[in-house]
Amino acid sequence: MQENIYDLANGLERALRQLPEYKAVADAKAQIDADQAASDLFKEYTAFQGELQGLMQTGQAPSQDLQERMQAMSAQLQENPVVAEYFTKQQQLSVYLADIERIIFSPLQDLL
């Protein structure tokens, strides 16, 4: 009997949550939430990221001022050890996600 594709997807979701790398990202996010300075910086970063995405969706190139703000934001993120650790852990998890994405979309690539 063929498995339901949604059951497989839900099983994958549960398996991802059990990965040590996923749990490390969740723990790192909890550390951000527990540290007021890190939390404020992270909120500032996510707001800034939303601003950048809005510009990209409209096809606008970042201005010189915006590029300088990106560099300053990047430096602030790297200087905060709690936030920097979160991004390190997130990058480690992204290796799995990229591999899974490649596997899942392989059949679609075959159709091109």
Biopython code that builds the backbone (N, CA, C, O; Angstrom):
import numpy as np
from Bio.PDB.StructureBuilder import StructureBuilder

atoms = [
    (1, "MET", "N", (0.846, -1.186, 0.000)),
    (1, "MET", "CA", (0.000, 0.000, 0.000)),
    (1, "MET", "C", (0.884, 1.239, 0.000)),
    (1, "MET", "O", (1.865, 1.311, 0.739)),
    (2, "GLN", "N", (0.536, 2.198, -0.820)),
    (2, "GLN", "CA", (1.307, 3.427, -0.951)),
    (2, "GLN", "C", (1.027, 4.353, 0.241)),
    (2, "GLN", "O", (-0.118, 4.524, 0.659)),
    (3, "GLU", "N", (2.114, 4.949, 0.778)),
    (3, "GLU", "CA", (1.945, 5.876, 1.900)),
    (3, "GLU", "C", (1.388, 7.203, 1.408)),
    (3, "GLU", "O", (1.685, 7.641, 0.297)),
    (4, "ASN", "N", (0.598, 7.822, 2.225)),
    (4, "ASN", "CA", (0.057, 9.142, 1.931)),
    (4, "ASN", "C", (1.200, 10.149, 1.972)),
    (4, "ASN", "O", (1.978, 10.163, 2.926)),
    (5, "ILE", "N", (1.308, 10.980, 0.962)),
    (5, "ILE", "CA", (2.392, 11.966, 0.870)),
    (5, "ILE", "C", (2.379, 12.923, 2.059)),
    (5, "ILE", "O", (3.436, 13.372, 2.502)),
    (6, "TYR", "N", (1.204, 13.237, 2.575)),
    (6, "TYR", "CA", (1.104, 14.144, 3.723)),
    (6, "TYR", "C", (1.598, 13.466, 5.000)),
    (6, "TYR", "O", (2.185, 14.115, 5.866)),
    (7, "ASP", "N", (1.364, 12.179, 5.112)),
    (7, "ASP", "CA", (1.906, 11.443, 6.257)),
    (7, "ASP", "C", (3.430, 11.458, 6.226)),
    (7, "ASP", "O", (4.083, 11.625, 7.256)),
    (8, "LEU", "N", (3.984, 11.281, 5.030)),
    (8, "LEU", "CA", (5.441, 11.333, 4.881)),
    (8, "LEU", "C", (5.982, 12.719, 5.255)),
    (8, "LEU", "O", (6.991, 12.839, 5.950)),
    (9, "ALA", "N", (5.299, 13.749, 4.783)),
    (9, "ALA", "CA", (5.734, 15.119, 5.079)),
    (9, "ALA", "C", (5.652, 15.400, 6.578)),
    (9, "ALA", "O", (6.552, 16.021, 7.143)),
    (10, "ASN", "N", (4.591, 14.950, 7.214)),
    (10, "ASN", "CA", (4.460, 15.144, 8.664)),
    (10, "ASN", "C", (5.517, 14.348, 9.426)),
    (10, "ASN", "O", (6.024, 14.808, 10.449)),
    (11, "GLY", "N", (5.847, 13.171, 8.935)),
    (11, "GLY", "CA", (6.914, 12.389, 9.547)),
    (11, "GLY", "C", (8.260, 13.087, 9.417)),
    (11, "GLY", "O", (9.067, 13.072, 10.347)),
    (12, "LEU", "N", (8.498, 13.693, 8.272)),
    (12, "LEU", "CA", (9.732, 14.454, 8.072)),
    (12, "LEU", "C", (9.788, 15.651, 9.023)),
    (12, "LEU", "O", (10.839, 15.953, 9.588)),
    (13, "GLU", "N", (8.670, 16.319, 9.192)),
    (13, "GLU", "CA", (8.608, 17.465, 10.120)),
    (13, "GLU", "C", (8.964, 17.025, 11.536)),
    (13, "GLU", "O", (9.733, 17.697, 12.223)),
    (14, "ARG", "N", (8.413, 15.913, 11.964)),
    (14, "ARG", "CA", (8.714, 15.410, 13.309)),
    (14, "ARG", "C", (10.176, 14.999, 13.434)),
    (14, "ARG", "O", (10.809, 15.246, 14.461)),
    (15, "ALA", "N", (10.707, 14.377, 12.398)),
    (15, "ALA", "CA", (12.108, 13.948, 12.416)),
    (15, "ALA", "C", (13.050, 15.153, 12.474)),
    (15, "ALA", "O", (14.065, 15.118, 13.170)),
    (16, "LEU", "N", (12.715, 16.211, 11.747)),
    (16, "LEU", "CA", (13.545, 17.420, 11.781)),
    (16, "LEU", "C", (13.604, 18.002, 13.187)),
    (16, "LEU", "O", (14.658, 18.452, 13.634)),
    (17, "ARG", "N", (12.483, 17.993, 13.873)),
    (17, "ARG", "CA", (12.448, 18.528, 15.242)),
    (17, "ARG", "C", (13.274, 17.704, 16.230)),
    (17, "ARG", "O", (13.627, 18.187, 17.306)),
    (18, "GLN", "N", (13.578, 16.466, 15.861)),
    (18, "GLN", "CA", (14.369, 15.601, 16.731)),
    (18, "GLN", "C", (15.877, 15.691, 16.457)),
    (18, "GLN", "O", (16.683, 15.166, 17.225)),
    (19, "LEU", "N", (16.247, 16.354, 15.366)),
    (19, "LEU", "CA", (17.671, 16.496, 15.058)),
    (19, "LEU", "C", (18.388, 17.279, 16.159)),
    (19, "LEU", "O", (17.851, 18.269, 16.656)),
    (20, "PRO", "N", (19.576, 16.856, 16.543)),
    (20, "PRO", "CA", (20.346, 17.631, 17.528)),
    (20, "PRO", "C", (20.602, 19.063, 17.045)),
    (20, "PRO", "O", (20.647, 19.992, 17.851)),
    (21, "GLU", "N", (20.768, 19.236, 15.747)),
    (21, "GLU", "CA", (21.007, 20.580, 15.199)),
    (21, "GLU", "C", (19.773, 21.470, 15.348)),
    (21, "GLU", "O", (19.894, 22.667, 15.610)),
    (22, "TYR", "N", (18.588, 20.883, 15.181)),
    (22, "TYR", "CA", (17.356, 21.652, 15.381)),
    (22, "TYR", "C", (17.232, 22.068, 16.848)),
    (22, "TYR", "O", (16.922, 23.217, 17.163)),
    (23, "LYS", "N", (17.479, 21.113, 17.726)),
    (23, "LYS", "CA", (17.385, 21.400, 19.161)),
    (23, "LYS", "C", (18.412, 22.448, 19.577)),
    (23, "LYS", "O", (18.139, 23.261, 20.461)),
    (24, "ALA", "N", (19.593, 22.442, 18.950)),
    (24, "ALA", "CA", (20.616, 23.439, 19.260)),
    (24, "ALA", "C", (20.157, 24.835, 18.844)),
    (24, "ALA", "O", (20.417, 25.811, 19.547)),
    (25, "VAL", "N", (19.471, 24.931, 17.695)),
    (25, "VAL", "CA", (18.942, 26.232, 17.260)),
    (25, "VAL", "C", (17.848, 26.691, 18.220)),
    (25, "VAL", "O", (17.804, 27.862, 18.596)),
    (26, "ALA", "N", (16.979, 25.789, 18.613)),
    (26, "ALA", "CA", (15.904, 26.132, 19.557)),
    (26, "ALA", "C", (16.486, 26.602, 20.889)),
    (26, "ALA", "O", (16.005, 27.570, 21.478)),
    (27, "ASP", "N", (17.519, 25.913, 21.357)),
    (27, "ASP", "CA", (18.175, 26.322, 22.606)),
    (27, "ASP", "C", (18.837, 27.694, 22.458)),
    (27, "ASP", "O", (18.761, 28.529, 23.360)),
    (28, "ALA", "N", (19.483, 27.916, 21.316)),
    (28, "ALA", "CA", (20.136, 29.212, 21.072)),
    (28, "ALA", "C", (19.103, 30.335, 21.002)),
    (28, "ALA", "O", (19.362, 31.445, 21.467)),
    (29, "LYS", "N", (17.935, 30.054, 20.423)),
    (29, "LYS", "CA", (16.872, 31.065, 20.366)),
    (29, "LYS", "C", (16.350, 31.362, 21.768)),
    (29, "LYS", "O", (16.042, 32.509, 22.088)),
    (30, "ALA", "N", (16.252, 30.330, 22.603)),
    (30, "ALA", "CA", (15.817, 30.539, 23.995)),
    (30, "ALA", "C", (16.822, 31.420, 24.736)),
    (30, "ALA", "O", (16.438, 32.238, 25.572)),
    (31, "GLN", "N", (18.100, 31.251, 24.429)),
    (31, "GLN", "CA", (19.130, 32.095, 25.046)),
    (31, "GLN", "C", (18.966, 33.551, 24.616)),
    (31, "GLN", "O", (19.155, 34.464, 25.420)),
    (32, "ILE", "N", (18.616, 33.764, 23.358)),
    (32, "ILE", "CA", (18.354, 35.127, 22.883)),
    (32, "ILE", "C", (17.179, 35.718, 23.652)),
    (32, "ILE", "O", (17.244, 36.851, 24.130)),
    (33, "ASP", "N", (16.113, 34.947, 23.764)),
    (33, "ASP", "CA", (14.906, 35.425, 24.449)),
    (33, "ASP", "C", (15.171, 35.749, 25.917)),
    (33, "ASP", "O", (14.500, 36.603, 26.496)),
    (34, "ALA", "N", (16.145, 35.070, 26.519)),
    (34, "ALA", "CA", (16.453, 35.276, 27.939)),
    (34, "ALA", "C", (17.414, 36.442, 28.176)),
    (34, "ALA", "O", (17.620, 36.848, 29.320)),
    (35, "ASP", "N", (17.996, 36.978, 27.119)),
    (35, "ASP", "CA", (18.982, 38.059, 27.221)),
    (35, "ASP", "C", (18.395, 39.304, 26.568)),
    (35, "ASP", "O", (18.208, 39.329, 25.352)),
    (36, "GLN", "N", (18.101, 40.341, 27.358)),
    (36, "GLN", "CA", (17.405, 41.520, 26.836)),
    (36, "GLN", "C", (18.170, 42.191, 25.698)),
    (36, "GLN", "O", (17.570, 42.567, 24.691)),
    (37, "ALA", "N", (19.475, 42.346, 25.841)),
    (37, "ALA", "CA", (20.274, 42.999, 24.796)),
    (37, "ALA", "C", (20.256, 42.172, 23.514)),
    (37, "ALA", "O", (20.106, 42.716, 22.420)),
    (38, "ALA", "N", (20.407, 40.870, 23.653)),
    (38, "ALA", "CA", (20.383, 39.984, 22.486)),
    (38, "ALA", "C", (18.999, 39.984, 21.841)),
    (38, "ALA", "O", (18.875, 39.998, 20.617)),
    (39, "SER", "N", (17.970, 39.969, 22.673)),
    (39, "SER", "CA", (16.598, 39.977, 22.166)),
    (39, "SER", "C", (16.301, 41.260, 21.394)),
    (39, "SER", "O", (15.706, 41.213, 20.317)),
    (40, "ASP", "N", (16.711, 42.396, 21.934)),
    (40, "ASP", "CA", (16.499, 43.672, 21.253)),
    (40, "ASP", "C", (17.246, 43.710, 19.921)),
    (40, "ASP", "O", (16.705, 44.167, 18.914)),
    (41, "LEU", "N", (18.481, 43.232, 19.921)),
    (41, "LEU", "CA", (19.278, 43.203, 18.700)),
    (41, "LEU", "C", (18.641, 42.276, 17.672)),
    (41, "LEU", "O", (18.581, 42.610, 16.489)),
    (42, "PHE", "N", (18.173, 41.131, 18.108)),
    (42, "PHE", "CA", (17.553, 40.179, 17.194)),
    (42, "PHE", "C", (16.276, 40.764, 16.592)),
    (42, "PHE", "O", (16.017, 40.583, 15.403)),
    (43, "LYS", "N", (15.483, 41.459, 17.394)),
    (43, "LYS", "CA", (14.268, 42.109, 16.882)),
    (43, "LYS", "C", (14.622, 43.192, 15.870)),
    (43, "LYS", "O", (13.956, 43.339, 14.846)),
    (44, "GLU", "N", (15.661, 43.939, 16.161)),
    (44, "GLU", "CA", (16.124, 44.973, 15.228)),
    (44, "GLU", "C", (16.570, 44.329, 13.911)),
    (44, "GLU", "O", (16.274, 44.835, 12.828)),
    (45, "TYR", "N", (17.276, 43.220, 14.021)),
    (45, "TYR", "CA", (17.747, 42.505, 12.835)),
    (45, "TYR", "C", (16.571, 42.008, 11.995)),
    (45, "TYR", "O", (16.568, 42.187, 10.777)),
    (46, "THR", "N", (15.573, 41.384, 12.628)),
    (46, "THR", "CA", (14.453, 40.842, 11.863)),
    (46, "THR", "C", (13.646, 41.956, 11.198)),
    (46, "THR", "O", (13.146, 41.777, 10.087)),
    (47, "ALA", "N", (13.515, 43.101, 11.866)),
    (47, "ALA", "CA", (12.833, 44.236, 11.254)),
    (47, "ALA", "C", (13.628, 44.744, 10.050)),
    (47, "ALA", "O", (13.055, 45.052, 9.005)),
    (48, "PHE", "N", (14.933, 44.829, 10.202)),
    (48, "PHE", "CA", (15.803, 45.283, 9.122)),
    (48, "PHE", "C", (15.754, 44.299, 7.955)),
    (48, "PHE", "O", (15.720, 44.706, 6.794)),
    (49, "GLN", "N", (15.749, 43.026, 8.263)),
    (49, "GLN", "CA", (15.679, 41.995, 7.229)),
    (49, "GLN", "C", (14.365, 42.124, 6.445)),
    (49, "GLN", "O", (14.351, 41.965, 5.224)),
    (50, "GLY", "N", (13.271, 42.410, 7.146)),
    (50, "GLY", "CA", (11.992, 42.622, 6.479)),
    (50, "GLY", "C", (12.030, 43.822, 5.550)),
    (50, "GLY", "O", (11.463, 43.796, 4.458)),
    (51, "GLU", "N", (12.703, 44.870, 5.994)),
    (51, "GLU", "CA", (12.866, 46.064, 5.160)),
    (51, "GLU", "C", (13.631, 45.720, 3.884)),
    (51, "GLU", "O", (13.253, 46.150, 2.795)),
    (52, "LEU", "N", (14.694, 44.953, 4.021)),
    (52, "LEU", "CA", (15.498, 44.556, 2.858)),
    (52, "LEU", "C", (14.688, 43.691, 1.896)),
    (52, "LEU", "O", (14.768, 43.870, 0.680)),
    (53, "GLN", "N", (13.919, 42.767, 2.431)),
    (53, "GLN", "CA", (13.112, 41.894, 1.585)),
    (53, "GLN", "C", (12.062, 42.698, 0.821)),
    (53, "GLN", "O", (11.772, 42.409, -0.340)),
    (54, "GLY", "N", (11.498, 43.705, 1.479)),
    (54, "GLY", "CA", (10.543, 44.569, 0.810)),
    (54, "GLY", "C", (11.169, 45.285, -0.371)),
    (54, "GLY", "O", (10.557, 45.388, -1.434)),
    (55, "LEU", "N", (12.372, 45.774, -0.195)),
    (55, "LEU", "CA", (13.081, 46.434, -1.292)),
    (55, "LEU", "C", (13.365, 45.466, -2.429)),
    (55, "LEU", "O", (13.183, 45.799, -3.600)),
    (56, "MET", "N", (13.810, 44.270, -2.080)),
    (56, "MET", "CA", (14.138, 43.277, -3.106)),
    (56, "MET", "C", (12.897, 42.875, -3.894)),
    (56, "MET", "O", (12.982, 42.640, -5.099)),
    (57, "GLN", "N", (11.758, 42.795, -3.239)),
    (57, "GLN", "CA", (10.524, 42.408, -3.920)),
    (57, "GLN", "C", (10.080, 43.476, -4.917)),
    (57, "GLN", "O", (9.422, 43.171, -5.912)),
    (58, "THR", "N", (10.438, 44.710, -4.649)),
    (58, "THR", "CA", (10.083, 45.779, -5.577)),
    (58, "THR", "C", (11.180, 46.013, -6.608)),
    (58, "THR", "O", (11.053, 46.892, -7.460)),
    (59, "GLY", "N", (12.249, 45.238, -6.536)),
    (59, "GLY", "CA", (13.324, 45.347, -7.515)),
    (59, "GLY", "C", (14.289, 46.492, -7.277)),
    (59, "GLY", "O", (15.088, 46.822, -8.153)),
    (60, "GLN", "N", (14.225, 47.103, -6.103)),
    (60, "GLN", "CA", (15.113, 48.228, -5.805)),
    (60, "GLN", "C", (16.460, 47.726, -5.303)),
    (60, "GLN", "O", (16.538, 46.769, -4.532)),
    (61, "ALA", "N", (17.499, 48.381, -5.751)),
    (61, "ALA", "CA", (18.844, 48.070, -5.263)),
    (61, "ALA", "C", (19.056, 48.808, -3.943)),
    (61, "ALA", "O", (18.546, 49.915, -3.767)),
    (62, "PRO", "N", (19.802, 48.209, -3.016)),
    (62, "PRO", "CA", (20.060, 48.893, -1.744)),
    (62, "PRO", "C", (20.904, 50.150, -1.961)),
    (62, "PRO", "O", (21.890, 50.131, -2.698)),
    (63, "SER", "N", (20.509, 51.217, -1.321)),
    (63, "SER", "CA", (21.248, 52.476, -1.409)),
    (63, "SER", "C", (22.562, 52.355, -0.637)),
    (63, "SER", "O", (22.782, 51.389, 0.093)),
    (64, "GLN", "N", (23.424, 53.347, -0.812)),
    (64, "GLN", "CA", (24.695, 53.356, -0.086)),
    (64, "GLN", "C", (24.433, 53.381, 1.425)),
    (64, "GLN", "O", (25.108, 52.692, 2.189)),
    (65, "ASP", "N", (23.463, 54.170, 1.839)),
    (65, "ASP", "CA", (23.110, 54.238, 3.264)),
    (65, "ASP", "C", (22.652, 52.876, 3.785)),
    (65, "ASP", "O", (23.034, 52.455, 4.878)),
    (66, "LEU", "N", (21.844, 52.208, 3.002)),
    (66, "LEU", "CA", (21.345, 50.899, 3.407)),
    (66, "LEU", "C", (22.480, 49.878, 3.464)),
    (66, "LEU", "O", (22.504, 49.029, 4.355)),
    (67, "GLN", "N", (23.405, 49.955, 2.536)),
    (67, "GLN", "CA", (24.551, 49.049, 2.551)),
    (67, "GLN", "C", (25.405, 49.283, 3.796)),
    (67, "GLN", "O", (25.917, 48.336, 4.394)),
    (68, "GLU", "N", (25.552, 50.527, 4.174)),
    (68, "GLU", "CA", (26.308, 50.840, 5.392)),
    (68, "GLU", "C", (25.586, 50.318, 6.627)),
    (68, "GLU", "O", (26.215, 49.813, 7.556)),
    (69, "ARG", "N", (24.260, 50.444, 6.634)),
    (69, "ARG", "CA", (23.474, 49.895, 7.737)),
    (69, "ARG", "C", (23.598, 48.380, 7.806)),
    (69, "ARG", "O", (23.642, 47.809, 8.895)),
    (70, "MET", "N", (23.654, 47.715, 6.629)),
    (70, "MET", "CA", (23.813, 46.259, 6.604)),
    (70, "MET", "C", (25.154, 45.868, 7.221)),
    (70, "MET", "O", (25.228, 44.915, 7.998)),
    (71, "GLN", "N", (26.200, 46.593, 6.881)),
    (71, "GLN", "CA", (27.517, 46.297, 7.437)),
    (71, "GLN", "C", (27.544, 46.529, 8.940)),
    (71, "GLN", "O", (28.117, 45.733, 9.684)),
    (72, "ALA", "N", (26.930, 47.610, 9.387)),
    (72, "ALA", "CA", (26.887, 47.909, 10.817)),
    (72, "ALA", "C", (26.075, 46.838, 11.564)),
    (72, "ALA", "O", (26.456, 46.409, 12.653)),
    (73, "MET", "N", (24.958, 46.416, 10.967)),
    (73, "MET", "CA", (24.122, 45.392, 11.589)),
    (73, "MET", "C", (24.892, 44.078, 11.668)),
    (73, "MET", "O", (24.845, 43.388, 12.687)),
    (74, "SER", "N", (25.585, 43.738, 10.616)),
    (74, "SER", "CA", (26.378, 42.507, 10.601)),
    (74, "SER", "C", (27.435, 42.524, 11.709)),
    (74, "SER", "O", (27.644, 41.523, 12.394)),
    (75, "ALA", "N", (28.087, 43.653, 11.871)),
    (75, "ALA", "CA", (29.103, 43.774, 12.923)),
    (75, "ALA", "C", (28.473, 43.626, 14.304)),
    (75, "ALA", "O", (29.032, 42.957, 15.173)),
    (76, "GLN", "N", (27.317, 44.243, 14.509)),
    (76, "GLN", "CA", (26.636, 44.137, 15.808)),
    (76, "GLN", "C", (26.248, 42.690, 16.099)),
    (76, "GLN", "O", (26.386, 42.219, 17.228)),
    (77, "LEU", "N", (25.766, 41.995, 15.084)),
    (77, "LEU", "CA", (25.358, 40.602, 15.270)),
    (77, "LEU", "C", (26.551, 39.731, 15.639)),
    (77, "LEU", "O", (26.442, 38.857, 16.499)),
    (78, "GLN", "N", (27.672, 39.961, 15.001)),
    (78, "GLN", "CA", (28.871, 39.172, 15.266)),
    (78, "GLN", "C", (29.458, 39.487, 16.639)),
    (78, "GLN", "O", (30.068, 38.624, 17.271)),
    (79, "GLU", "N", (29.277, 40.712, 17.095)),
    (79, "GLU", "CA", (29.837, 41.118, 18.387)),
    (79, "GLU", "C", (29.042, 40.591, 19.572)),
    (79, "GLU", "O", (29.569, 40.494, 20.680)),
    (80, "ASN", "N", (27.781, 40.252, 19.348)),
    (80, "ASN", "CA", (26.955, 39.729, 20.437)),
    (80, "ASN", "C", (27.086, 38.207, 20.446)),
    (80, "ASN", "O", (26.587, 37.551, 19.532)),
    (81, "PRO", "N", (27.742, 37.627, 21.454)),
    (81, "PRO", "CA", (28.000, 36.181, 21.430)),
    (81, "PRO", "C", (26.733, 35.330, 21.440)),
    (81, "PRO", "O", (26.726, 34.236, 20.877)),
    (82, "VAL", "N", (25.676, 35.807, 22.063)),
    (82, "VAL", "CA", (24.435, 35.036, 22.122)),
    (82, "VAL", "C", (23.790, 34.953, 20.736)),
    (82, "VAL", "O", (23.359, 33.885, 20.304)),
    (83, "VAL", "N", (23.732, 36.077, 20.059)),
    (83, "VAL", "CA", (23.148, 36.117, 18.717)),
    (83, "VAL", "C", (24.063, 35.405, 17.719)),
    (83, "VAL", "O", (23.589, 34.671, 16.851)),
    (84, "ALA", "N", (25.355, 35.620, 17.844)),
    (84, "ALA", "CA", (26.304, 34.959, 16.940)),
    (84, "ALA", "C", (26.192, 33.443, 17.046)),
    (84, "ALA", "O", (26.262, 32.741, 16.037)),
    (85, "GLU", "N", (26.020, 32.942, 18.255)),
    (85, "GLU", "CA", (25.874, 31.497, 18.464)),
    (85, "GLU", "C", (24.603, 30.984, 17.788)),
    (85, "GLU", "O", (24.605, 29.900, 17.204)),
    (86, "TYR", "N", (23.531, 31.749, 17.865)),
    (86, "TYR", "CA", (22.281, 31.369, 17.208)),
    (86, "TYR", "C", (22.500, 31.195, 15.712)),
    (86, "TYR", "O", (22.073, 30.196, 15.134)),
    (87, "PHE", "N", (23.164, 32.162, 15.079)),
    (87, "PHE", "CA", (23.390, 32.077, 13.644)),
    (87, "PHE", "C", (24.335, 30.936, 13.273)),
    (87, "PHE", "O", (24.181, 30.328, 12.214)),
    (88, "THR", "N", (25.301, 30.644, 14.124)),
    (88, "THR", "CA", (26.185, 29.505, 13.885)),
    (88, "THR", "C", (25.386, 28.204, 13.911)),
    (88, "THR", "O", (25.547, 27.352, 13.037)),
    (89, "LYS", "N", (24.536, 28.061, 14.904)),
    (89, "LYS", "CA", (23.717, 26.851, 15.026)),
    (89, "LYS", "C", (22.711, 26.760, 13.877)),
    (89, "LYS", "O", (22.442, 25.673, 13.365)),
    (90, "GLN", "N", (22.166, 27.890, 13.481)),
    (90, "GLN", "CA", (21.212, 27.907, 12.377)),
    (90, "GLN", "C", (21.897, 27.470, 11.072)),
    (90, "GLN", "O", (21.304, 26.754, 10.266)),
    (91, "GLN", "N", (23.118, 27.894, 10.877)),
    (91, "GLN", "CA", (23.851, 27.511, 9.681)),
    (91, "GLN", "C", (24.122, 26.003, 9.669)),
    (91, "GLN", "O", (24.060, 25.373, 8.613)),
    (92, "GLN", "N", (24.417, 25.432, 10.817)),
    (92, "GLN", "CA", (24.637, 23.985, 10.896)),
    (92, "GLN", "C", (23.362, 23.223, 10.534)),
    (92, "GLN", "O", (23.425, 22.193, 9.863)),
    (93, "LEU", "N", (22.221, 23.718, 10.970)),
    (93, "LEU", "CA", (20.945, 23.089, 10.623)),
    (93, "LEU", "C", (20.656, 23.237, 9.134)),
    (93, "LEU", "O", (20.070, 22.341, 8.526)),
    (94, "SER", "N", (21.055, 24.343, 8.549)),
    (94, "SER", "CA", (20.757, 24.596, 7.138)),
    (94, "SER", "C", (21.404, 23.572, 6.208)),
    (94, "SER", "O", (20.935, 23.383, 5.086)),
    (95, "VAL", "N", (22.475, 22.907, 6.654)),
    (95, "VAL", "CA", (23.086, 21.850, 5.844)),
    (95, "VAL", "C", (22.066, 20.735, 5.614)),
    (95, "VAL", "O", (21.903, 20.257, 4.492)),
    (96, "TYR", "N", (21.387, 20.329, 6.675)),
    (96, "TYR", "CA", (20.347, 19.309, 6.543)),
    (96, "TYR", "C", (19.216, 19.785, 5.637)),
    (96, "TYR", "O", (18.752, 19.052, 4.763)),
    (97, "LEU", "N", (18.785, 21.011, 5.859)),
    (97, "LEU", "CA", (17.659, 21.526, 5.086)),
    (97, "LEU", "C", (17.988, 21.606, 3.604)),
    (97, "LEU", "O", (17.134, 21.316, 2.766)),
    (98, "ALA", "N", (19.206, 21.993, 3.270)),
    (98, "ALA", "CA", (19.613, 22.057, 1.863)),
    (98, "ALA", "C", (19.635, 20.663, 1.239)),
    (98, "ALA", "O", (19.207, 20.483, 0.099)),
    (99, "ASP", "N", (20.130, 19.686, 1.984)),
    (99, "ASP", "CA", (20.151, 18.312, 1.478)),
    (99, "ASP", "C", (18.732, 17.790, 1.264)),
    (99, "ASP", "O", (18.443, 17.151, 0.253)),
    (100, "ILE", "N", (17.868, 18.061, 2.208)),
    (100, "ILE", "CA", (16.475, 17.604, 2.112)),
    (100, "ILE", "C", (15.774, 18.285, 0.949)),
    (100, "ILE", "O", (15.030, 17.648, 0.204)),
    (101, "GLU", "N", (16.010, 19.563, 0.798)),
    (101, "GLU", "CA", (15.412, 20.294, -0.325)),
    (101, "GLU", "C", (15.860, 19.694, -1.655)),
    (101, "GLU", "O", (15.050, 19.514, -2.565)),
    (102, "ARG", "N", (17.152, 19.384, -1.765)),
    (102, "ARG", "CA", (17.680, 18.791, -3.000)),
    (102, "ARG", "C", (16.983, 17.459, -3.277)),
    (102, "ARG", "O", (16.596, 17.182, -4.412)),
    (103, "ILE", "N", (16.825, 16.643, -2.248)),
    (103, "ILE", "CA", (16.188, 15.334, -2.406)),
    (103, "ILE", "C", (14.716, 15.479, -2.801)),
    (103, "ILE", "O", (14.242, 14.810, -3.720)),
    (104, "ILE", "N", (14.004, 16.356, -2.099)),
    (104, "ILE", "CA", (12.566, 16.522, -2.360)),
    (104, "ILE", "C", (12.298, 17.063, -3.754)),
    (104, "ILE", "O", (11.353, 16.633, -4.414)),
    (105, "PHE", "N", (13.118, 17.998, -4.208)),
    (105, "PHE", "CA", (12.857, 18.624, -5.497)),
    (105, "PHE", "C", (13.515, 17.900, -6.667)),
    (105, "PHE", "O", (13.383, 18.323, -7.816)),
    (106, "SER", "N", (14.220, 16.815, -6.378)),
    (106, "SER", "CA", (14.838, 16.022, -7.439)),
    (106, "SER", "C", (13.836, 15.552, -8.486)),
    (106, "SER", "O", (14.121, 15.670, -9.678)),
    (107, "PRO", "N", (12.672, 15.022, -8.097)),
    (107, "PRO", "CA", (11.710, 14.600, -9.126)),
    (107, "PRO", "C", (11.242, 15.759, -10.012)),
    (107, "PRO", "O", (10.985, 15.572, -11.201)),
    (108, "LEU", "N", (11.135, 16.941, -9.432)),
    (108, "LEU", "CA", (10.710, 18.101, -10.236)),
    (108, "LEU", "C", (11.802, 18.511, -11.225)),
    (108, "LEU", "O", (11.509, 18.941, -12.340)),
    (109, "GLN", "N", (13.049, 18.376, -10.813)),
    (109, "GLN", "CA", (14.165, 18.673, -11.714)),
    (109, "GLN", "C", (14.164, 17.700, -12.900)),
    (109, "GLN", "O", (14.516, 18.067, -14.020)),
    (110, "ASP", "N", (13.768, 16.478, -12.635)),
    (110, "ASP", "CA", (13.708, 15.480, -13.711)),
    (110, "ASP", "C", (12.706, 15.865, -14.779)),
    (110, "ASP", "O", (12.819, 15.423, -15.922)),
    (111, "LEU", "N", (11.730, 16.681, -14.425)),
    (111, "LEU", "CA", (10.692, 17.077, -15.379)),
    (111, "LEU", "C", (11.106, 18.250, -16.251)),
    (111, "LEU", "O", (10.424, 18.562, -17.227)),
    (112, "LEU", "N", (12.193, 18.896, -15.921)),
    (112, "LEU", "CA", (12.626, 20.056, -16.710)),
    (112, "LEU", "C", (13.397, 19.648, -17.929)),
    (112, "LEU", "O", (13.833, 20.504, -18.699)),
]
sb = StructureBuilder()
sb.init_structure("model")
sb.init_model(0)
sb.init_chain("A")
sb.init_seg("    ")
for serial, (resi, resn, name, xyz) in enumerate(atoms, 1):
    if name == "N":
        sb.init_residue(resn, " ", resi, " ")
    sb.init_atom(name, np.array(xyz, "f"), 0.0, 1.0, " ", f" {name:<3s}", serial, name[0])
structure = sb.get_structure()
